[in-house]
Amino acid sequence: MTQRNLLITLMGFTAALIVAVMTVAGPFGGARAQMSGADPAVRVPGFWDPRRRPEKPDMSRVNVIRFLTETDYPPFNFAGGDGNPQGFNVDLARSMCEELKVGCTVQMRRFETLLPSLNENRGDAVIASLAAGPETRLKFDFSEPYYRTPARFVAKRDSPIDDPLPERLDGRKVAVVGGSAHEAYLRVLFTEAELRAYPNADAARQGLRRGEVDLLFGDAISLAFWLNGTDSENCCSFRGGPYLDSRYFGEGIGIAVKKGNETIRMALNWSLFRVWEQGRFTDLWLRYFPISPF
């Protein structure tokens, strides 16, 4: 079977599959990832459909939303110089409370204690880059996703590979972390590429820098911070993508609430939509992601 026929066959299995020839995010929850910004380096995702406005619940009995977040996962959540919570998740939570016109508290806890604390009624919602997967959905409800973790290719800046489509990677060496979802994805969709499995992400990045491979494929969020940091020495840049197949890279990042807490869940969905609609989500994204994973 040719590579092109393989892609066509896989597309028939699931509408959610993001094939390699796509360069924008695919469907999720009835919405598409809409990109803003002309420069690909600062593209901002948005997973909300303006034609499907969520309903705002009755908030007359809600005076404050108590958010719980992680202590050390920059730039999403971390302790500032004064010890107070800071980060993308924290600023997003506060923006949502402003839209809802309710009070807002953000308390930092160790990651492993967040969901138990929610069950113990020590908070109303957990905003800590939690993946809304099948297992967590059995015990908790989630807002609509407010970001996802795409996969992308990275190449050295002088590489001639502009758009790494499957048919263009015949014989090309691609670094991946061995045993990862990224390796599995490439083995299904990029069968003509020559994969080089590395023990961890740092080793794969070094392999690209040393010229052992032509491309690196991995988690775009961590790669974005590497590209923007000093460790990369400005060696490389994103090429193609993003790739967002939920079967490999997850269903998206949402805000967790206790099972059955529909008032808070609906309030979160409504306020997330409003923050995005007014452009405040874009402002936050550009502040925290100078090189966008999308």
Buried (B, 14 or more C-beta within 10 A) or exposed (E): EEBEEBBEEBEEEEEEBBBBEBBBBBBBBEBBBBBBBEEBBBBBBBBBBEEEEBEBBEBEEBEEBBBBBBBEBEEBBBBEEEEEBBBBBBBBBBBBBBBBEBEBBBEBBEBEBBBEBBEEEBBBBBBBBBBBEEEBBEEBBBBBBBBBBBBBBBBBEEBEBEEBBBEBBEEBBBBBBBEBBBBEBBEBBBBEBEBBBBEEBEEBBBBBBEEEBBBBBBBBBEBBBBBBEEEBEEBBBBBBBBBBBBBBBBBBBBBBBBEEBEBBBBBBBBBBBBBBBEEBBBBBBBEBBEBBBB
